[in-house]
Amino acid sequence: MSDVESATFNIIDGTSVSDEQLEASAQLFSDHYGVWDPSFKPNARVRMTLRKLRQECLSDPDRTVLVTCSIGDNLIGQAFAATWKVGEDIVGWITQLVVHRDYRRRRIATCLLQRVRSHRLFSSVTIIGVTSTHPATCNAVASLAGKLVELVLRSDKLKDTLRIGTPIGEVDLEFIREHGPSILSVSPVRYVQSAKQRGALFQDCPDEGVISTLDTDFPVDHGEPEAALETYINSGRWRLGKLPQRHEYLLILPMNPH
């Protein structure tokens, strides 16, 4: 059995997240999220404090869930998510997704998000979204959306359902344009609500080729995300366009509730 196969996942209601857990989560973020853009802070990692993490990811504990992944006593991954209502829809938002650099590309992020999806808060979610500088994060969130397909198990003629995720190359841009403004305007996630929507979808394009982004004024280095983006572009699996500095991709998808 590999170390990843022995990983333990925990689902924690926002109201049950302790200061000790937040300290560990802030440390994981600080050690493994990324580095600042060289023009802002050369050779410095993006740091997270307990206070800032609480403000950004736990501002409404009753509508928040944290999923962690550990191997032994070592925290190697985490996903914070929040929900809120917009008209008749329930929005589920991935506010943070971080995986230890030594355990990436091993489906940890996907497993974290699947457990977020299983939480009671997400049982009635009809729209899911995320802002991120990393294409792989967008791809992982897209895998949660899509449609439910009924399967017939031929051996005993039982029926079951399977969720088929939305391929990141088939994202409905019109859905983002139509629902983005109303969703973001009432978001309890402060940095999301205050950010400006930019790109061709919103007739506010800072550079040619920018399609769907948020100007979050987050000067994280884009080196690693751009390397990953090249893979998606070369395979024709990217529709969100380019990413200017201090911006994050904006991805919003319809999702069938449980």
PLY file of the C-alpha trace (Angstrom):
ply
format ascii 1.0
element vertex 258
property float x
property float y
property float z
element edge 257
property int vertex1
property int vertex2
end_header
0.00 0.00 0.00
1.40 3.42 -0.98
1.45 6.32 1.42
-1.38 8.05 -0.47
-3.57 4.95 -0.20
-3.16 5.18 3.58
-4.28 8.83 3.66
-7.11 9.82 5.99
-9.78 12.33 4.97
-11.78 14.29 7.56
-14.88 16.38 6.92
-15.30 19.18 9.47
-18.29 21.50 9.85
-17.26 25.15 9.92
-18.59 25.53 13.45
-16.30 22.72 14.64
-13.03 24.02 13.16
-10.66 24.66 16.06
-7.89 27.24 16.34
-5.43 24.34 16.34
-6.82 23.10 13.02
-6.71 26.62 11.56
-3.09 26.98 12.64
-2.22 23.73 10.86
-4.18 24.82 7.77
-2.48 28.22 7.71
0.91 26.50 7.93
0.11 24.13 5.05
-0.92 27.10 2.92
2.21 29.07 3.83
4.51 26.15 3.04
2.91 24.85 -0.15
0.56 27.32 -1.84
3.00 29.39 -3.89
5.44 32.29 -4.05
4.93 36.00 -4.59
5.51 37.54 -7.99
9.20 38.62 -8.16
8.17 42.23 -8.81
6.28 42.24 -5.51
8.37 40.13 -3.10
11.31 38.33 -4.73
11.92 34.75 -3.53
9.27 34.96 -0.81
6.47 32.47 -0.16
2.85 33.57 0.18
2.12 33.44 3.90
-1.17 32.86 5.70
-2.05 33.73 9.29
-4.76 32.20 11.44
-6.62 35.52 11.53
-6.54 36.02 7.77
-7.55 32.41 7.11
-10.55 32.81 9.41
-11.56 36.02 7.63
-11.20 34.61 4.13
-12.45 31.04 4.54
-14.47 30.91 7.76
-16.39 34.17 7.87
-19.72 32.28 8.05
-19.01 29.01 9.92
-22.61 27.78 9.62
-22.28 27.75 5.83
-18.69 26.46 5.64
-17.06 23.04 5.43
-13.39 22.06 5.69
-12.06 18.77 4.32
-8.53 17.71 5.27
-6.23 14.96 4.09
-3.53 13.57 6.37
-0.95 10.81 6.35
-0.27 9.90 9.94
0.01 13.20 11.79
1.00 15.16 8.70
-1.56 17.40 7.01
-1.02 17.12 3.24
-4.15 18.68 1.75
-7.20 20.79 2.51
-10.26 22.28 0.89
-12.44 25.04 2.35
-15.86 25.61 0.81
-18.81 27.92 1.48
-22.41 28.11 0.31
-24.91 30.93 -0.10
-28.25 31.59 -1.76
-28.79 33.62 -4.93
-32.45 33.82 -5.93
-33.64 30.24 -6.33
-30.12 28.86 -6.58
-27.71 27.61 -3.91
-24.09 28.43 -4.73
-21.21 26.25 -3.54
-17.83 27.99 -3.64
-14.37 26.47 -3.23
-12.61 29.16 -1.20
-9.27 27.37 -0.84
-7.66 24.22 -2.22
-4.07 23.36 -1.24
-2.06 20.14 -1.61
1.45 19.51 -0.30
3.86 19.83 -3.24
5.15 16.26 -2.75
1.66 14.80 -3.18
0.37 16.62 -6.24
-0.89 14.81 -9.38
-2.01 11.91 -7.19
-5.76 12.72 -7.08
-5.60 14.25 -3.59
-7.31 17.45 -4.78
-10.04 15.46 -6.54
-10.66 13.35 -3.44
-10.84 16.47 -1.25
-13.44 18.05 -3.54
-15.49 14.86 -3.77
-15.80 14.87 0.01
-16.80 18.52 -0.03
-19.49 17.51 -2.52
-20.75 14.82 -0.12
-21.32 17.26 2.75
-24.90 18.12 3.66
-24.34 21.81 2.77
-23.76 20.77 -0.84
-26.80 18.48 -1.07
-28.88 21.25 -2.66
-26.14 23.20 -4.47
-27.15 24.09 -8.03
-24.14 26.22 -9.00
-20.48 25.67 -8.12
-17.62 28.09 -8.57
-14.01 28.94 -7.83
-11.43 31.64 -8.45
-7.89 30.38 -8.91
-4.63 31.11 -10.72
-4.12 27.39 -11.39
-5.77 25.56 -14.33
-5.58 22.24 -12.45
-7.76 23.67 -9.68
-10.32 24.81 -12.24
-10.23 21.38 -13.85
-10.76 19.63 -10.50
-13.77 21.82 -9.68
-15.25 21.23 -13.14
-15.11 17.50 -12.45
-17.69 18.01 -9.67
-20.23 19.60 -11.97
-21.86 18.06 -15.01
-24.85 15.80 -15.11
-26.19 12.68 -13.42
-26.56 9.63 -15.66
-28.64 6.61 -14.71
-26.88 3.27 -15.08
-28.38 -0.20 -15.14
-26.23 -2.84 -13.48
-26.92 -5.74 -15.81
-25.89 -8.53 -13.46
-28.82 -7.95 -11.10
-30.74 -5.24 -13.00
-30.25 -2.70 -10.22
-30.07 0.95 -11.09
-27.50 3.44 -9.95
-26.41 6.96 -10.91
-23.07 8.31 -12.02
-22.03 11.95 -12.14
-20.19 12.85 -15.33
-18.10 15.97 -14.73
-17.90 18.91 -17.10
-14.71 18.74 -19.20
-12.76 21.95 -18.64
-12.62 22.38 -22.41
-16.43 22.41 -22.63
-17.18 25.04 -19.99
-20.29 27.10 -20.80
-18.93 30.66 -20.97
-22.40 32.13 -21.38
-23.37 30.62 -18.01
-20.44 32.43 -16.36
-21.39 35.72 -18.02
-25.04 35.40 -17.05
-24.63 34.31 -13.43
-21.29 35.79 -12.41
-22.38 39.31 -11.42
-25.31 38.25 -9.21
-23.34 35.46 -7.52
-20.32 37.59 -6.70
-22.31 40.62 -5.52
-23.76 38.71 -2.53
-20.80 36.45 -1.79
-19.87 36.17 1.90
-16.29 35.59 0.75
-14.94 39.12 1.07
-12.10 38.97 -1.46
-14.48 37.51 -4.05
-17.23 40.07 -3.51
-14.86 43.04 -3.75
-13.02 41.83 -6.87
-13.81 43.21 -10.32
-14.86 40.88 -13.13
-12.57 41.26 -16.12
-12.36 39.76 -19.57
-14.23 39.53 -22.85
-17.24 37.94 -21.11
-17.80 41.15 -19.15
-16.76 43.65 -21.86
-13.81 44.67 -19.71
-10.71 43.14 -21.25
-7.37 44.30 -19.78
-5.41 42.41 -22.46
-6.21 40.56 -25.66
-7.14 36.94 -24.97
-8.46 37.53 -21.44
-11.90 35.92 -21.20
-13.04 35.21 -17.64
-11.05 36.49 -14.67
-11.39 38.36 -11.40
-9.07 41.21 -10.54
-8.34 40.11 -6.96
-5.09 42.12 -6.78
-3.30 38.93 -5.71
0.37 39.18 -6.83
1.21 35.48 -6.69
3.75 34.18 -9.19
2.16 32.57 -12.27
5.17 30.45 -13.25
3.82 27.04 -12.20
0.23 27.71 -13.35
1.43 28.91 -16.77
3.43 25.71 -17.25
0.31 23.67 -16.49
-1.81 25.91 -18.71
0.37 25.12 -21.70
-0.67 21.47 -21.43
-4.37 22.34 -21.48
-3.98 24.77 -24.39
-1.95 22.34 -26.48
-4.61 19.67 -26.07
-7.44 22.11 -26.89
-8.91 21.87 -23.40
-9.01 25.50 -22.25
-11.69 28.16 -22.69
-11.00 30.69 -19.92
-8.30 32.56 -21.82
-5.15 34.25 -20.55
-4.45 35.36 -17.00
-3.05 38.84 -16.33
-0.90 39.46 -13.28
-2.84 39.97 -10.01
-5.88 38.22 -11.54
-7.46 34.80 -10.98
-9.57 32.71 -13.32
-13.31 32.87 -12.68
-15.11 29.54 -13.18
-18.84 29.08 -12.53
-20.72 25.91 -13.49
-24.25 24.52 -13.16
-24.56 21.46 -10.95
-27.40 19.06 -10.32
-28.16 18.72 -6.59
-28.03 15.29 -4.93
0 1
1 2
2 3
3 4
4 5
5 6
6 7
7 8
8 9
9 10
10 11
11 12
12 13
13 14
14 15
15 16
16 17
17 18
18 19
19 20
20 21
21 22
22 23
23 24
24 25
25 26
26 27
27 28
28 29
29 30
30 31
31 32
32 33
33 34
34 35
35 36
36 37
37 38
38 39
39 40
40 41
41 42
42 43
43 44
44 45
45 46
46 47
47 48
48 49
49 50
50 51
51 52
52 53
53 54
54 55
55 56
56 57
57 58
58 59
59 60
60 61
61 62
62 63
63 64
64 65
65 66
66 67
67 68
68 69
69 70
70 71
71 72
72 73
73 74
74 75
75 76
76 77
77 78
78 79
79 80
80 81
81 82
82 83
83 84
84 85
85 86
86 87
87 88
88 89
89 90
90 91
91 92
92 93
93 94
94 95
95 96
96 97
97 98
98 99
99 100
100 101
101 102
102 103
103 104
104 105
105 106
106 107
107 108
108 109
109 110
110 111
111 112
112 113
113 114
114 115
115 116
116 117
117 118
118 119
119 120
120 121
121 122
122 123
123 124
124 125
125 126
126 127
127 128
128 129
129 130
130 131
131 132
132 133
133 134
134 135
135 136
136 137
137 138
138 139
139 140
140 141
141 142
142 143
143 144
144 145
145 146
146 147
147 148
148 149
149 150
150 151
151 152
152 153
153 154
154 155
155 156
156 157
157 158
158 159
159 160
160 161
161 162
162 163
163 164
164 165
165 166
166 167
167 168
168 169
169 170
170 171
171 172
172 173
173 174
174 175
175 176
176 177
177 178
178 179
179 180
180 181
181 182
182 183
183 184
184 185
185 186
186 187
187 188
188 189
189 190
190 191
191 192
192 193
193 194
194 195
195 196
196 197
197 198
198 199
199 200
200 201
201 202
202 203
203 204
204 205
205 206
206 207
207 208
208 209
209 210
210 211
211 212
212 213
213 214
214 215
215 216
216 217
217 218
218 219
219 220
220 221
221 222
222 223
223 224
224 225
225 226
226 227
227 228
228 229
229 230
230 231
231 232
232 233
233 234
234 235
235 236
236 237
237 238
238 239
239 240
240 241
241 242
242 243
243 244
244 245
245 246
246 247
247 248
248 249
249 250
250 251
251 252
252 253
253 254
254 255
255 256
256 257
